[in-house]
Amino acid sequence: MKPVILVVDDQKDERKLVRLLLRQYDCELVEAPNAREGLEAARKRAPRVILIDHNMPGMTGYDAVAELRQDPALAGIPVIMLTARKFDPGFKEYMSLQGVSFLPKPVQAGTLVGT
């Protein structure tokens, strides 16, 4: 069974970029256009890792990670938070989220695969 990677981003082009970067790897890519659908997909698919945008309408990536960490079945899934913002006032607080790494957008192949 192929490992599942969940990509959650409200920007279709960003999801496409990640899909292109990961196409050479033997994995199944599941995409969600917002945090709520991402949480639902995580519950259904139990991904190996989640790549999630931090700034989305409705529910932020930070809020989604906080909810993930409350679910014992999902709490241990590593998360890579993707961000286009250079400065976020709550960044220090969010850096303390257990199991979360941060990568700048646009995602670069070398940094994504090396994470």
Short mmCIF file of the C-alpha atoms (twelve columns), coordinates in Angstrom:
data_MODEL
# 
_entry.id   MODEL 
# 
loop_
_atom_site.group_PDB 
_atom_site.id 
_atom_site.type_symbol 
_atom_site.label_atom_id 
_atom_site.label_alt_id 
_atom_site.label_comp_id 
_atom_site.label_asym_id 
_atom_site.label_seq_id 
_atom_site.Cartn_x 
_atom_site.Cartn_y 
_atom_site.Cartn_z 
_atom_site.pdbx_PDB_model_num 
ATOM 1   C CA . MET A 1   0.000   0.000  0.000  1 
ATOM 2   C CA . LYS A 2   1.382   3.405  -1.002 1 
ATOM 3   C CA . PRO A 3   1.872   6.024  1.709  1 
ATOM 4   C CA . VAL A 4   -0.744  8.774  1.623  1 
ATOM 5   C CA . ILE A 5   0.304   12.429 1.583  1 
ATOM 6   C CA . LEU A 6   -2.432  14.963 2.242  1 
ATOM 7   C CA . VAL A 7   -2.084  18.433 0.694  1 
ATOM 8   C CA . VAL A 8   -4.408  21.110 2.079  1 
ATOM 9   C CA . ASP A 9   -4.328  24.485 0.343  1 
ATOM 10  C CA . ASP A 10  -7.021  26.844 -0.896 1 
ATOM 11  C CA . GLN A 11  -4.835  27.756 -3.877 1 
ATOM 12  C CA . LYS A 12  -5.305  25.257 -6.701 1 
ATOM 13  C CA . ASP A 13  -1.946  26.215 -8.267 1 
ATOM 14  C CA . GLU A 14  -0.105  25.483 -5.003 1 
ATOM 15  C CA . ARG A 15  -1.685  22.036 -4.789 1 
ATOM 16  C CA . LYS A 16  -0.698  21.434 -8.423 1 
ATOM 17  C CA . LEU A 17  2.906   22.469 -7.710 1 
ATOM 18  C CA . VAL A 18  3.164   20.016 -4.817 1 
ATOM 19  C CA . ARG A 19  1.579   17.313 -6.969 1 
ATOM 20  C CA . LEU A 20  4.199   17.928 -9.681 1 
ATOM 21  C CA . LEU A 21  7.061   17.880 -7.159 1 
ATOM 22  C CA . LEU A 22  5.926   14.591 -5.634 1 
ATOM 23  C CA . ARG A 23  4.891   12.732 -8.796 1 
ATOM 24  C CA . GLN A 24  8.208   10.890 -9.009 1 
ATOM 25  C CA . TYR A 25  7.661   9.241  -5.623 1 
ATOM 26  C CA . ASP A 26  5.626   6.145  -5.004 1 
ATOM 27  C CA . CYS A 27  2.897   7.747  -2.924 1 
ATOM 28  C CA . GLU A 28  -0.785  8.537  -3.117 1 
ATOM 29  C CA . LEU A 29  -1.544  12.244 -3.047 1 
ATOM 30  C CA . VAL A 30  -4.857  13.364 -1.564 1 
ATOM 31  C CA . GLU A 31  -5.854  17.020 -1.955 1 
ATOM 32  C CA . ALA A 32  -8.251  19.248 -0.033 1 
ATOM 33  C CA . PRO A 33  -9.154  22.877 -0.879 1 
ATOM 34  C CA . ASN A 34  -9.690  23.987 2.732  1 
ATOM 35  C CA . ALA A 35  -8.910  23.018 6.311  1 
ATOM 36  C CA . ARG A 36  -12.311 21.478 7.095  1 
ATOM 37  C CA . GLU A 37  -12.115 19.155 4.090  1 
ATOM 38  C CA . GLY A 38  -8.492  18.460 4.982  1 
ATOM 39  C CA . LEU A 39  -9.476  17.313 8.477  1 
ATOM 40  C CA . GLU A 40  -12.182 15.113 6.995  1 
ATOM 41  C CA . ALA A 41  -9.696  13.607 4.525  1 
ATOM 42  C CA . ALA A 42  -7.177  13.017 7.329  1 
ATOM 43  C CA . ARG A 43  -9.781  11.134 9.344  1 
ATOM 44  C CA . LYS A 44  -10.731 8.981  6.347  1 
ATOM 45  C CA . ARG A 45  -7.245  8.327  4.935  1 
ATOM 46  C CA . ALA A 46  -4.786  8.512  7.899  1 
ATOM 47  C CA . PRO A 47  -1.994  10.117 5.844  1 
ATOM 48  C CA . ARG A 48  1.701   9.577  6.505  1 
ATOM 49  C CA . VAL A 49  2.254   13.362 6.394  1 
ATOM 50  C CA . ILE A 50  0.127   16.488 5.924  1 
ATOM 51  C CA . LEU A 51  1.225   19.545 3.945  1 
ATOM 52  C CA . ILE A 52  -1.042  22.433 4.896  1 
ATOM 53  C CA . ASP A 53  -1.237  26.121 4.074  1 
ATOM 54  C CA . HIS A 54  -1.286  28.295 7.167  1 
ATOM 55  C CA . ASN A 55  -3.569  31.040 5.819  1 
ATOM 56  C CA . MET A 56  -6.901  29.839 4.468  1 
ATOM 57  C CA . PRO A 57  -10.396 31.306 4.702  1 
ATOM 58  C CA . GLY A 58  -12.740 29.859 7.288  1 
ATOM 59  C CA . MET A 59  -10.238 27.830 9.270  1 
ATOM 60  C CA . THR A 60  -6.500  28.436 9.283  1 
ATOM 61  C CA . GLY A 61  -3.894  25.746 9.014  1 
ATOM 62  C CA . TYR A 62  -2.912  26.501 12.620 1 
ATOM 63  C CA . ASP A 63  -6.468  25.857 13.792 1 
ATOM 64  C CA . ALA A 64  -6.593  22.636 11.802 1 
ATOM 65  C CA . VAL A 65  -3.345  21.413 13.373 1 
ATOM 66  C CA . ALA A 66  -4.673  22.228 16.840 1 
ATOM 67  C CA . GLU A 67  -7.765  20.146 16.068 1 
ATOM 68  C CA . LEU A 68  -5.622  17.307 14.677 1 
ATOM 69  C CA . ARG A 69  -3.606  17.232 17.894 1 
ATOM 70  C CA . GLN A 70  -6.818  16.750 19.908 1 
ATOM 71  C CA . ASP A 71  -7.681  13.566 17.995 1 
ATOM 72  C CA . PRO A 72  -5.699  10.588 19.356 1 
ATOM 73  C CA . ALA A 73  -5.890  8.802  15.989 1 
ATOM 74  C CA . LEU A 74  -4.345  11.780 14.153 1 
ATOM 75  C CA . ALA A 75  -2.216  13.481 16.803 1 
ATOM 76  C CA . GLY A 76  1.045   11.838 15.736 1 
ATOM 77  C CA . ILE A 77  0.874   12.697 12.033 1 
ATOM 78  C CA . PRO A 78  3.763   14.974 11.028 1 
ATOM 79  C CA . VAL A 79  2.669   18.286 9.530  1 
ATOM 80  C CA . ILE A 80  4.526   20.605 7.186  1 
ATOM 81  C CA . MET A 81  3.041   24.102 7.348  1 
ATOM 82  C CA . LEU A 82  3.434   26.018 4.103  1 
ATOM 83  C CA . THR A 83  3.551   29.794 4.364  1 
ATOM 84  C CA . ALA A 84  4.005   32.705 1.986  1 
ATOM 85  C CA . ARG A 85  4.160   35.238 4.820  1 
ATOM 86  C CA . LYS A 86  7.511   36.518 5.975  1 
ATOM 87  C CA . PHE A 87  6.245   37.553 9.391  1 
ATOM 88  C CA . ASP A 88  3.348   36.224 11.394 1 
ATOM 89  C CA . PRO A 89  2.730   37.769 14.834 1 
ATOM 90  C CA . GLY A 90  1.869   34.363 16.283 1 
ATOM 91  C CA . PHE A 91  4.795   32.557 14.665 1 
ATOM 92  C CA . LYS A 92  6.666   31.876 17.932 1 
ATOM 93  C CA . GLU A 93  3.556   30.350 19.447 1 
ATOM 94  C CA . TYR A 94  2.958   28.200 16.392 1 
ATOM 95  C CA . MET A 95  6.567   27.037 16.244 1 
ATOM 96  C CA . SER A 96  5.847   25.214 19.483 1 
ATOM 97  C CA . LEU A 97  3.212   23.038 17.799 1 
ATOM 98  C CA . GLN A 98  4.510   19.534 18.231 1 
ATOM 99  C CA . GLY A 99  5.384   17.703 15.040 1 
ATOM 100 C CA . VAL A 100 5.101   20.760 12.784 1 
ATOM 101 C CA . SER A 101 7.781   21.940 10.367 1 
ATOM 102 C CA . PHE A 102 7.549   25.146 8.364  1 
ATOM 103 C CA . LEU A 103 8.417   25.727 4.692  1 
ATOM 104 C CA . PRO A 104 8.142   28.908 2.639  1 
ATOM 105 C CA . LYS A 105 6.009   29.179 -0.467 1 
ATOM 106 C CA . PRO A 106 6.463   28.683 -3.291 1 
ATOM 107 C CA . VAL A 107 7.613   25.214 -2.366 1 
ATOM 108 C CA . GLN A 108 10.979  24.169 -3.775 1 
ATOM 109 C CA . ALA A 109 11.618  20.521 -4.662 1 
ATOM 110 C CA . GLY A 110 14.821  20.274 -2.616 1 
ATOM 111 C CA . THR A 111 13.321  21.677 0.564  1 
ATOM 112 C CA . LEU A 112 10.087  19.711 0.324  1 
ATOM 113 C CA . VAL A 113 11.720  16.341 -0.265 1 
ATOM 114 C CA . GLY A 114 14.473  17.000 2.286  1 
ATOM 115 C CA . THR A 115 11.988  17.815 5.080  1 
# 
